[in-house]
Amino acid sequence: FQCEFGNWPVSAERIQNEVVSVVLGEPAIRGSFAKAALWSSNSKALEFYGRALRASQINRDLAAAEAFLRESVAADAVFVDARSALAELLMNQGQWEAALEQAASALKLDPNDARSLRVRGARSWVIGKALDAELDLRSTLRVFPDDPSALRFLGHLCQATGRLSEAAKLLGDCVAADPMADENFSIQAQLGCILARRG
């Protein structure tokens, strides 16, 4: 299987066409699915990944999304996007050990996987390893400079370590990157506190 756009084998095109019906008409998940389709030629893995995207982003059914991502990983053990998506979902549910296991597996396959670096960085921050967290979060932002979660975690880290100007910029960028996020109210309140402390 070749990942270059011009050199896709017919079978990969057929696989993509078979499973694209899972996300057809869903612009919120089409881009994520198209990117993932470049990295797995396993039709079952892609089908389960597409169903997980729909479950988490459209239906907000995290239990179903987790089950579909586990099926996707079981169908294709080297499917980095499925592993890192599962790691992130588990992290968001507070299942840190399982999240780190999936992130570590994804990082063995792709040491620059931004989502897995973000999961590992967030965990490092939670357990007090600020330097490790900062390295992983900055690595994430080198790949995806507008990643709201990495911006938010790094903003919190900068605030906690007294770098208030940088914290304010990162948290402002976080709100701008995802204006409709549920966390924005608390982030804006936090920004107000930072700005008040800076004077």
N, CA, C and O of each residue as an XYZ file, in Angstrom:
796
protein
N       0.851     -1.182      0.000
C       0.000      0.000      0.000
C       0.884      1.229      0.000
O       1.759      1.358      0.856
N       0.673      2.133     -0.942
C       1.438      3.368     -1.022
C       0.545      4.526     -0.620
O      -0.618      4.604     -1.017
N       1.114      5.431      0.180
C       0.324      6.541      0.709
C       0.356      7.769     -0.185
O      -0.330      8.749      0.104
N       1.120      7.745     -1.249
C       1.178      8.904     -2.125
C      -0.101      8.990     -2.925
O      -0.597      7.987     -3.437
N      -0.638     10.209     -3.033
C      -1.938     10.383     -3.681
C      -1.973      9.819     -5.087
O      -2.941      9.149     -5.448
N      -0.943     10.067     -5.899
C      -0.981      9.645     -7.284
C      -0.739      8.172     -7.498
O      -0.948      7.670     -8.602
N      -0.304      7.464     -6.471
C       0.078      6.066     -6.649
C      -0.795      5.084     -5.880
O      -0.365      3.970     -5.579
N      -1.998      5.488     -5.568
C      -2.863      4.571     -4.831
C      -3.203      3.370     -5.691
O      -3.585      3.525     -6.851
N      -3.071      2.193     -5.145
C      -3.549      1.021     -5.884
C      -5.076      1.055     -5.973
O      -5.743      1.691     -5.157
N      -5.604      0.378     -6.954
C      -7.056      0.351     -7.138
C      -7.744     -0.160     -5.878
O      -8.814      0.330     -5.519
N      -7.149     -1.133     -5.207
C      -7.786     -1.696     -4.017
C      -7.955     -0.641     -2.923
O      -8.967     -0.648     -2.223
N      -6.994      0.259     -2.762
C      -7.126      1.305     -1.750
C      -8.257      2.262     -2.114
O      -9.004      2.711     -1.245
N      -8.376      2.563     -3.384
C      -9.468      3.425     -3.833
C     -10.813      2.752     -3.566
O     -11.760      3.390     -3.105
N     -10.882      1.479     -3.857
C     -12.104      0.729     -3.613
C     -12.437      0.710     -2.124
O     -13.594      0.883     -1.741
N     -11.427      0.501     -1.291
C     -11.635      0.496      0.159
C     -12.184      1.837      0.611
O     -13.146      1.900      1.376
N     -11.568      2.907      0.134
C     -12.026      4.235      0.541
C     -13.473      4.463      0.106
O     -14.270      5.002      0.873
N     -13.815      4.061     -1.107
C     -15.179      4.254     -1.594
C     -16.183      3.425     -0.806
O     -17.308      3.871     -0.578
N     -15.791      2.222     -0.385
C     -16.698      1.367      0.374
C     -17.043      1.964      1.736
O     -18.192      1.905      2.174
N     -16.044      2.539      2.402
C     -16.282      2.998      3.761
C     -16.635      4.478      3.849
O     -17.033      4.948      4.915
N     -16.500      5.214      2.766
C     -16.807      6.637      2.818
C     -18.294      6.881      3.091
O     -18.670      7.963      3.540
N     -19.124      5.898      2.825
C     -20.547      6.059      3.101
C     -20.810      6.267      4.589
O     -21.836      6.833      4.967
N     -19.890      5.810      5.430
C     -20.038      5.996      6.869
C     -20.033      7.474      7.219
O     -20.726      7.895      8.145
N     -19.254      8.270      6.484
C     -19.107      9.682      6.835
C     -19.688     10.623      5.789
O     -19.592     11.841      5.934
N     -20.283     10.079      4.746
C     -20.829     10.908      3.682
C     -21.834     11.912      4.244
O     -22.733     11.550      5.003
N     -21.673     13.143      3.871
C     -22.596     14.173      4.324
C     -22.279     14.732      5.695
O     -23.037     15.555      6.208
N     -21.195     14.318      6.297
C     -20.808     14.803      7.616
C     -19.519     15.612      7.494
O     -18.437     15.066      7.707
N     -19.606     16.900      7.157
C     -18.394     17.693      6.948
C     -17.508     17.766      8.185
O     -16.296     17.939      8.058
N     -18.075     17.641      9.366
C     -17.283     17.731     10.587
C     -16.282     16.589     10.715
O     -15.270     16.735     11.400
N     -16.545     15.457     10.070
C     -15.632     14.319     10.218
C     -14.975     13.902      8.911
O     -14.100     13.036      8.913
N     -15.370     14.488      7.817
C     -14.839     14.087      6.514
C     -13.315     14.233      6.443
O     -12.634     13.336      5.946
N     -12.774     15.357      6.936
C     -11.331     15.590      6.872
C     -10.550     14.594      7.705
O      -9.524     14.084      7.256
N     -11.021     14.307      8.915
C     -10.348     13.333      9.779
C     -10.344     11.961      9.132
O      -9.346     11.242      9.190
N     -11.457     11.599      8.519
C     -11.549     10.296      7.884
C     -10.625     10.218      6.666
O      -9.943      9.212      6.466
N     -10.603     11.267      5.862
C      -9.765     11.264      4.654
C      -8.303     11.121      5.030
O      -7.568     10.392      4.364
N      -7.862     11.803      6.085
C      -6.477     11.692      6.531
C      -6.188     10.267      6.996
O      -5.155      9.695      6.647
N      -7.086      9.703      7.771
C      -6.883      8.348      8.287
C      -6.836      7.329      7.162
O      -6.096      6.349      7.243
N      -7.617      7.551      6.115
C      -7.664      6.608      4.997
C      -6.319      6.501      4.284
O      -6.067      5.522      3.581
N      -5.457      7.497      4.460
C      -4.123      7.425      3.867
C      -3.230      6.426      4.585
O      -2.256      5.944      4.007
N      -3.544      6.110      5.826
C      -2.632      5.326      6.655
C      -3.089      3.903      6.928
O      -2.369      3.152      7.586
N      -4.229      3.517      6.460
C      -4.657      2.134      6.639
C      -5.310      1.649      5.365
O      -6.135      2.341      4.768
N      -4.935      0.467      4.961
C      -5.565     -0.129      3.784
C      -6.560     -1.210      4.186
O      -7.085     -1.927      3.334
N      -6.815     -1.324      5.483
C      -7.710     -2.340      5.997
C      -9.136     -1.784      6.022
O      -9.436     -0.862      6.781
N      -9.996     -2.341      5.201
C     -11.354     -1.798      5.089
C     -12.129     -1.886      6.398
O     -12.902     -0.982      6.715
N     -11.937     -2.957      7.161
C     -12.638     -3.087      8.445
C     -12.153     -2.028      9.429
O     -12.955     -1.413     10.132
N     -10.833     -1.817      9.478
C     -10.279     -0.803     10.382
C     -10.823      0.577     10.027
O     -11.187      1.353     10.911
N     -10.876      0.877      8.738
C     -11.399      2.173      8.307
C     -12.890      2.302      8.584
O     -13.365      3.369      8.973
N     -13.614      1.229      8.386
C     -15.052      1.275      8.673
C     -15.299      1.573     10.148
O     -16.110      2.435     10.486
N     -14.595      0.855     11.026
C     -14.767      1.087     12.459
C     -14.299      2.486     12.857
O     -14.904      3.123     13.719
N     -13.219      2.966     12.228
C     -12.728      4.315     12.517
C     -13.783      5.357     12.117
O     -14.055      6.290     12.872
N     -14.362      5.198     10.952
C     -15.416      6.108     10.505
C     -16.615      6.080     11.431
O     -17.196      7.123     11.729
N     -16.986      4.899     11.886
C     -18.103      4.786     12.831
C     -17.764      5.447     14.172
O     -18.627      6.051     14.810
N     -16.508      5.328     14.589
C     -16.077      5.976     15.837
C     -16.150      7.488     15.706
O     -16.583      8.172     16.633
N     -15.729      8.015     14.558
C     -15.814      9.457     14.337
C     -17.258      9.931     14.420
O     -17.560     10.936     15.062
N     -18.141      9.194     13.763
C     -19.553      9.558     13.793
C     -20.091      9.487     15.224
O     -20.793     10.393     15.675
N     -19.759      8.411     15.930
C     -20.259      8.227     17.293
C     -19.787      9.345     18.213
O     -20.567      9.860     19.015
N     -18.515      9.725     18.104
C     -17.990     10.719     19.038
C     -18.339     12.147     18.638
O     -18.707     12.952     19.494
N     -18.229     12.471     17.362
C     -18.371     13.863     16.954
C     -19.794     14.247     16.567
O     -20.175     15.408     16.718
N     -20.564     13.329     16.087
C     -21.934     13.641     15.667
C     -22.933     13.222     16.747
O     -23.792     14.011     17.141
N     -22.819     11.989     17.220
C     -23.789     11.460     18.183
C     -23.398     11.689     19.641
O     -24.226     11.521     20.536
N     -22.147     12.070     19.887
C     -21.632     12.278     21.246
C     -21.790     11.028     22.113
O     -22.056     11.123     23.311
N     -21.627      9.872     21.503
C     -21.727      8.593     22.204
C     -20.307      8.055     22.396
O     -19.794      7.321     21.552
N     -19.681      8.425     23.512
C     -18.283      8.082     23.730
C     -18.063      6.593     23.971
O     -17.012      6.060     23.612
N     -19.032      5.919     24.569
C     -18.890      4.476     24.782
C     -18.856      3.744     23.435
O     -18.045      2.840     23.236
N     -19.732      4.138     22.524
C     -19.731      3.522     21.191
C     -18.447      3.871     20.451
O     -17.859      3.019     19.785
N     -18.010      5.122     20.565
C     -16.773      5.539     19.894
C     -15.595      4.715     20.393
O     -14.768      4.267     19.599
N     -15.515      4.513     21.699
C     -14.431      3.694     22.259
C     -14.483      2.270     21.712
O     -13.456      1.720     21.316
N     -15.670      1.674     21.687
C     -15.808      0.311     21.168
C     -15.385      0.229     19.703
O     -14.687     -0.704     19.309
N     -15.807      1.206     18.895
C     -15.436      1.201     17.475
C     -13.928      1.402     17.291
O     -13.322      0.769     16.426
N     -13.322      2.274     18.094
C     -11.874      2.473     17.978
C     -11.110      1.225     18.389
O     -10.089      0.896     17.785
N     -11.592      0.528     19.408
C     -10.939     -0.734     19.801
C     -11.049     -1.773     18.676
O     -10.107     -2.524     18.426
N     -12.191     -1.808     18.008
C     -12.358     -2.712     16.860
C     -11.422     -2.319     15.720
O     -10.849     -3.183     15.057
N     -11.271     -1.025     15.497
C     -10.390     -0.540     14.440
C      -8.945     -0.948     14.708
O      -8.247     -1.411     13.806
N      -8.498     -0.774     15.950
C      -7.137     -1.156     16.341
C      -6.961     -2.669     16.241
O      -5.908     -3.146     15.818
N      -7.979     -3.417     16.626
C      -7.902     -4.875     16.525
C      -7.796     -5.326     15.067
O      -7.123     -6.313     14.768
N      -8.451     -4.613     14.175
C      -8.413     -4.968     12.752
C      -7.097     -4.570     12.092
O      -6.667     -5.210     11.132
N      -6.446     -3.505     12.604
C      -5.196     -3.022     12.015
C      -4.335     -2.458     13.138
O      -4.464     -1.291     13.505
N      -3.462     -3.290     13.674
C      -2.655     -2.934     14.844
C      -1.686     -1.787     14.581
O      -1.192     -1.179     15.531
N      -1.400     -1.475     13.315
C      -0.453     -0.393     13.006
C      -1.166      0.868     12.504
O      -0.528      1.740     11.915
N      -2.449      0.971     12.725
C      -3.245      2.128     12.311
C      -3.077      3.217     13.381
O      -3.803      3.242     14.374
N      -2.114      4.109     13.162
C      -1.729      5.118     14.142
C      -2.902      6.025     14.508
O      -3.111      6.306     15.688
N      -3.669      6.487     13.523
C      -4.774      7.405     13.821
C      -5.811      6.769     14.742
O      -6.352      7.445     15.616
N      -6.092      5.496     14.561
C      -7.060      4.825     15.428
C      -6.501      4.710     16.844
O      -7.217      4.943     17.818
N      -5.222      4.350     16.959
C      -4.608      4.241     18.289
C      -4.576      5.592     18.997
O      -4.909      5.686     20.178
N      -4.175      6.638     18.272
C      -4.071      7.944     18.929
C      -5.458      8.515     19.252
O      -5.627      9.188     20.268
N      -6.440      8.252     18.401
C      -7.807      8.691     18.702
C      -8.335      7.977     19.947
O      -9.008      8.585     20.779
N      -8.027      6.685     20.070
C      -8.429      5.925     21.246
C      -7.710      6.471     22.486
O      -8.316      6.596     23.550
N      -6.434      6.791     22.349
C      -5.682      7.357     23.478
C      -6.321      8.656     23.945
O      -6.493      8.876     25.144
N      -6.671      9.514     22.995
C      -7.275     10.794     23.354
C      -8.651     10.613     24.003
O      -8.972     11.281     24.986
N      -9.446      9.719     23.455
C     -10.767      9.456     24.023
C     -10.640      8.940     25.455
O     -11.366      9.378     26.347
N      -9.713      8.006     25.667
C      -9.508      7.458     27.010
C      -9.008      8.536     27.970
O      -9.417      8.576     29.130
N      -8.122      9.408     27.486
C      -7.630     10.512     28.316
C      -8.797     11.405     28.742
O      -8.912     11.776     29.910
N      -9.652     11.741     27.792
C     -10.783     12.615     28.094
C     -11.772     11.990     29.065
O     -12.564     12.692     29.694
N     -11.724     10.661     29.187
C     -12.589      9.963     30.136
C     -11.871      9.687     31.460
O     -12.424      9.041     32.350
N     -10.621     10.185     31.582
C      -9.864      9.998     32.817
C      -9.212      8.638     32.953
O      -8.727      8.297     34.032
N      -9.187      7.856     31.891
C      -8.570      6.527     31.910
C      -7.103      6.667     31.469
O      -6.723      6.247     30.376
N      -6.292      7.271     32.352
C      -4.943      7.669     31.980
C      -4.034      6.506     31.604
O      -3.315      6.593     30.608
N      -4.047      5.436     32.362
C      -3.124      4.325     32.066
C      -3.427      3.708     30.701
O      -2.513      3.446     29.918
N      -4.692      3.481     30.420
C      -5.078      2.929     29.114
C      -4.750      3.921     28.002
O      -4.329      3.523     26.916
N      -4.942      5.211     28.274
C      -4.628      6.241     27.282
C      -3.142      6.250     26.971
O      -2.745      6.316     25.808
N      -2.322      6.182     28.011
C      -0.867      6.183     27.809
C      -0.396      4.938     27.067
O       0.536      5.005     26.266
N      -1.030      3.819     27.327
C      -0.678      2.580     26.619
C      -0.925      2.730     25.116
O      -0.078      2.358     24.303
N      -2.075      3.268     24.755
C      -2.389      3.471     23.337
C      -1.473      4.530     22.716
O      -1.011      4.367     21.587
N      -1.214      5.607     23.450
C      -0.327      6.658     22.942
C       1.081      6.112     22.729
O       1.714      6.414     21.717
N       1.576      5.313     23.670
C       2.917      4.731     23.536
C       2.988      3.821     22.313
O       3.979      3.834     21.583
N       1.951      3.040     22.094
C       1.921      2.163     20.908
C       1.925      2.987     19.624
O       2.619      2.646     18.666
N       1.152      4.069     19.604
C       1.114      4.929     18.419
C       2.462      5.601     18.195
O       2.916      5.716     17.057
N       3.104      6.046     19.273
C       4.395      6.727     19.140
C       5.510      5.778     18.714
O       6.494      6.218     18.120
N       5.375      4.491     19.004
C       6.343      3.514     18.483
C       6.233      3.423     16.964
O       7.230      3.225     16.269
N       5.019      3.568     16.465
C       4.784      3.501     15.023
C       5.115      4.823     14.338
O       5.634      4.838     13.222
N       4.814      5.929     15.012
C       5.079      7.266     14.473
C       5.487      8.174     15.629
O       4.631      8.693     16.345
N       6.810      8.368     15.815
C       7.291      9.166     16.943
C       6.842     10.623     16.918
O       6.990     11.325     17.918
N       6.302     11.089     15.806
C       5.842     12.473     15.690
C       4.327     12.600     15.688
O       3.805     13.646     15.303
N       3.613     11.572     16.103
C       2.160     11.634     16.117
C       1.703     12.675     17.137
O       1.833     12.478     18.345
N       1.171     13.774     16.635
C       0.846     14.930     17.470
C      -0.193     14.603     18.540
O      -0.063     15.044     19.682
N      -1.212     13.843     18.184
C      -2.270     13.552     19.162
C      -1.717     12.713     20.320
O      -2.069     12.946     21.476
N      -0.861     11.746     20.016
C      -0.276     10.925     21.079
C       0.708     11.721     21.924
O       0.790     11.522     23.136
N       1.457     12.627     21.288
C       2.344     13.506     22.049
C       1.534     14.386     22.997
O       1.946     14.635     24.130
N       0.384     14.855     22.525
C      -0.478     15.690     23.360
C      -1.005     14.895     24.554
O      -1.048     15.410     25.671
N      -1.402     13.658     24.327
C      -1.891     12.815     25.429
C      -0.768     12.595     26.442
O      -0.974     12.740     27.647
N       0.412     12.247     25.947
C       1.542     12.022     26.855
C       1.917     13.310     27.595
O       2.225     13.281     28.786
N       1.889     14.434     26.881
C       2.193     15.716     27.512
C       1.185     16.083     28.585
O       1.556     16.564     29.655
N      -0.085     15.857     28.301
C      -1.131     16.169     29.289
C      -0.946     15.314     30.538
O      -1.092     15.803     31.658
N      -0.628     14.055     30.346
C      -0.411     13.177     31.498
C       0.811     13.619     32.293
O       0.782     13.629     33.523
N       1.879     13.984     31.601
C       3.079     14.463     32.293
C       2.750     15.680     33.140
O       3.227     15.807     34.268
N       1.928     16.582     32.591
C       1.526     17.776     33.326
C       0.738     17.396     34.569
O       0.983     17.942     35.645
N      -0.204     16.470     34.437
C      -1.062     16.066     35.553
C      -0.240     15.455     36.688
O      -0.568     15.653     37.858
N       0.818     14.718     36.361
C       1.611     14.067     37.422
C       2.812     14.919     37.849
O       3.666     14.455     38.604
N       2.875     16.159     37.368
C       3.890     17.084     37.853
C       5.209     17.092     37.103
O       6.194     17.627     37.610
N       5.256     16.527     35.936
C       6.482     16.536     35.128
C       6.353     17.632     34.076
O       6.134     17.366     32.894
N       6.495     18.873     34.540
C       6.237     20.033     33.684
C       7.166     20.087     32.477
O       6.720     20.425     31.381
N       8.438     19.764     32.647
C       9.372     19.848     31.525
C       9.013     18.840     30.433
O       8.990     19.185     29.251
N       8.732     17.596     30.827
C       8.317     16.579     29.846
C       7.030     17.001     29.154
O       6.887     16.849     27.941
N       6.099     17.529     29.932
C       4.824     17.977     29.362
C       5.058     19.076     28.344
O       4.506     19.039     27.244
N       5.871     20.046     28.706
C       6.112     21.164     27.799
C       6.758     20.703     26.495
O       6.389     21.174     25.419
N       7.717     19.787     26.585
C       8.364     19.274     25.366
C       7.348     18.600     24.444
O       7.339     18.856     23.240
N       6.496     17.743     24.998
C       5.501     17.047     24.176
C       4.470     18.007     23.606
O       4.086     17.882     22.443
N       4.016     18.964     24.407
C       2.998     19.900     23.930
C       3.558     20.837     22.864
O       2.867     21.164     21.899
N       4.786     21.261     23.032
C       5.401     22.098     21.992
C       5.636     21.301     20.705
O       5.518     21.844     19.607
N       5.965     20.022     20.840
C       6.097     19.159     19.653
C       4.762     19.045     18.929
O       4.717     19.072     17.699
N       3.688     18.919     19.675
C       2.352     18.873     19.087
C       2.075     20.154     18.314
O       1.581     20.112     17.187
N       2.394     21.292     18.920
C       2.101     22.584     18.289
C       2.991     22.857     17.075
O       2.616     23.641     16.204
N       4.168     22.221     17.005
C       4.987     22.355     15.786
C       4.283     21.714     14.596
O       4.382     22.200     13.469
N       3.574     20.623     14.853
C       2.857     19.927     13.786
C       1.493     20.567     13.544
O       1.102     20.782     12.397
N       0.771     20.869     14.618
C      -0.565     21.464     14.533
C      -0.610     22.718     15.404
O      -1.013     22.646     16.565
N      -0.202     23.865     14.862
C      -0.092     25.084     15.666
C      -1.420     25.587     16.240
O      -1.410     26.386     17.176
N      -2.547     25.147     15.710
C      -3.852     25.589     16.201
C      -4.575     24.519     17.003
O      -5.795     24.589     17.152
N      -3.859     23.538     17.521
C      -4.480     22.459     18.271
C      -5.004     23.002     19.603
O      -4.210     23.338     20.482
N      -6.340     23.095     19.767
C      -6.906     23.722     20.972
C      -6.483     23.037     22.272
O      -6.203     23.712     23.262
N      -6.436     21.718     22.276
C      -6.078     21.018     23.522
C      -4.637     21.284     23.913
O      -4.352     21.548     25.082
N      -3.720     21.220     22.951
C      -2.311     21.485     23.260
C      -2.133     22.937     23.695
O      -1.374     23.215     24.624
N      -2.825     23.865     23.032
C      -2.751     25.278     23.423
C      -3.264     25.463     24.854
O      -2.670     26.198     25.642
N      -4.367     24.792     25.179
C      -4.958     24.918     26.513
C      -4.031     24.347     27.588
O      -3.759     25.001     28.594
N      -3.544     23.105     27.362
C      -2.660     22.486     28.357
C      -1.379     23.301     28.540
O      -0.942     23.527     29.669
N      -0.780     23.741     27.434
C       0.452     24.520     27.525
C       0.178     25.881     28.173
O       1.018     26.389     28.916
N      -0.972     26.464     27.902
C      -1.354     27.709     28.566
C      -1.461     27.542     30.069
O      -0.986     28.391     30.823
N      -2.084     26.453     30.515
C      -2.188     26.174     31.948
C      -0.801     25.987     32.555
O      -0.516     26.486     33.644
N       0.051     25.268     31.842
C       1.402     25.014     32.320
C       2.173     26.334     32.467
O       2.839     26.562     33.477
N       2.077     27.190     31.460
C       2.775     28.484     31.518
C       2.245     29.345     32.657
O       3.012     30.028     33.336
N       0.947     29.311     32.859
C       0.363     30.073     33.960
C       0.903     29.560     35.294
O       1.282     30.349     36.159
N       0.934     28.250     35.456
C       1.387     27.658     36.720
C       2.866     27.911     36.982
O       3.301     27.929     38.134
N       3.634     28.106     35.922
C       5.071     28.344     36.092
C       5.419     29.829     36.022
O       6.589     30.195     35.916
N       4.390     30.684     36.083
C       4.609     32.117     36.188
C       4.859     32.858     34.889
O       5.208     34.038     34.915
N       4.691     32.205     33.769
C       4.884     32.867     32.471
C       3.531     33.370     31.982
O       2.930     32.803     31.069
N       3.072     34.437     32.606
C       1.702     34.896     32.409
C       1.450     35.449     31.005
O       0.377     35.222     30.448
N       2.397     36.157     30.431
C       2.195     36.695     29.074
C       2.033     35.568     28.065
O       1.150     35.604     27.209
N       2.899     34.567     28.179
C       2.796     33.426     27.262
C       1.506     32.649     27.515
O       0.858     32.192     26.574
N       1.138     32.501     28.779
C      -0.101     31.796     29.118
C      -1.298     32.507     28.500
O      -2.173     31.865     27.920
N      -1.338     33.834     28.624
C      -2.454     34.605     28.074
C      -2.535     34.432     26.560
O      -3.625     34.267     26.013
N      -1.393     34.470     25.883
C      -1.392     34.301     24.426
C      -1.870     32.904     24.034
O      -2.700     32.761     23.137
N      -1.347     31.874     24.703
C      -1.733     30.496     24.374
C      -3.223     30.260     24.621
O      -3.898     29.654     23.788
N      -3.735     30.728     25.743
C      -5.149     30.521     26.046
C      -6.042     31.337     25.109
O      -7.119     30.880     24.726
N      -5.602     32.534     24.743
C      -6.346     33.314     23.746
C      -6.370     32.605     22.401
O      -7.396     32.577     21.722
N      -5.229     32.029     22.017
C      -5.151     31.261     20.766
C      -6.040     30.026     20.831
O      -6.627     29.623     19.827
N      -6.136     29.430     22.013
C      -6.985     28.250     22.203
C      -8.444     28.598     21.930
O      -9.132     27.879     21.206
N      -8.908     29.685     22.501
C     -10.303     30.119     22.296
C     -10.528     30.448     20.821
O     -11.562     30.099     20.253
N      -9.556     31.121     20.206
C      -9.693     31.490     18.785
C      -9.691     30.254     17.879
O     -10.360     30.242     16.845
N      -8.942     29.217     18.263
C      -8.850     28.013     17.437
C     -10.150     27.216     17.426
O     -10.472     26.556     16.438
N     -10.900     27.280     18.535
C     -12.161     26.538     18.621
C     -13.174     27.383     19.388
O     -13.434     27.134     20.565
N     -13.750     28.393     18.709
C     -14.627     29.346     19.403
C     -15.869     28.731     20.035
O     -16.462     29.344     20.922
N     -16.277     27.552     19.611
C     -17.505     26.942     20.124
C     -17.244     25.900     21.211
O     -18.180     25.230     21.647
N     -15.993     25.746     21.660
C     -15.660     24.711     22.643
C     -16.351     24.968     23.975
O     -16.519     26.112     24.396
N     -16.744     23.893     24.620
C     -17.422     23.978     25.913
C     -16.541     24.626     26.983
O     -17.048     25.281     27.893
N     -15.221     24.442     26.873
C     -14.286     24.928     27.889
C     -14.040     26.433     27.807
O     -13.417     26.998     28.706
N     -14.512     27.089     26.760
C     -14.140     28.482     26.530
C     -14.549     29.438     27.643
O     -13.835     30.402     27.921
N     -15.682     29.186     28.281
C     -16.096     30.082     29.359
C     -15.064     30.068     30.481
O     -14.655     31.123     30.965
N     -14.640     28.864     30.897
C     -13.659     28.790     31.985
C     -12.294     29.309     31.527
O     -11.556     29.892     32.320
N     -11.957     29.102     30.255
C     -10.682     29.625     29.746
C     -10.709     31.154     29.725
O      -9.719     31.795     30.077
N     -11.829     31.737     29.317
C     -11.937     33.192     29.300
C     -11.890     33.768     30.718
O     -11.321     34.839     30.932
N     -12.476     33.075     31.670
C     -12.394     33.513     33.069
C     -10.944     33.447     33.550
O     -10.464     34.339     34.250
N     -10.272     32.390     33.165
C      -8.869     32.235     33.530
C      -8.021     33.341     32.896
O      -7.122     33.888     33.536
N      -8.315     33.664     31.630
C      -7.619     34.760     30.946
C      -7.815     36.074     31.702
O      -6.876     36.855     31.856
N      -9.027     36.307     32.167
C      -9.301     37.516     32.948
C      -8.436     37.579     34.200
O      -7.904     38.635     34.542
N      -8.296     36.447     34.880
C      -7.463     36.385     36.090
C      -5.990     36.658     35.740
O      -5.300     37.382     36.458
N      -5.528     36.083     34.649
C      -4.132     36.299     34.234
C      -3.903     37.772     33.929
O      -2.931     38.369     34.394
N      -4.804     38.353     33.144
C      -4.645     39.757     32.777
C      -4.705     40.663     34.015
O      -3.986     41.659     34.090
N      -5.554     40.321     34.976
C      -5.651     41.111     36.207
C      -4.349     41.010     37.015
O      -3.893     41.996     37.595
N      -3.763     39.820     37.044
C      -2.496     39.623     37.779
C      -1.345     40.356     37.109
O      -0.442     40.856     37.779
N      -1.383     40.417     35.773
C      -0.318     41.111     35.043
C      -0.426     42.602     35.213
O       0.567     43.322     35.106
N      -1.642     43.075     35.480
C      -1.867     44.510     35.689
C      -2.065     45.266     34.474
O      -2.263     46.480     34.527
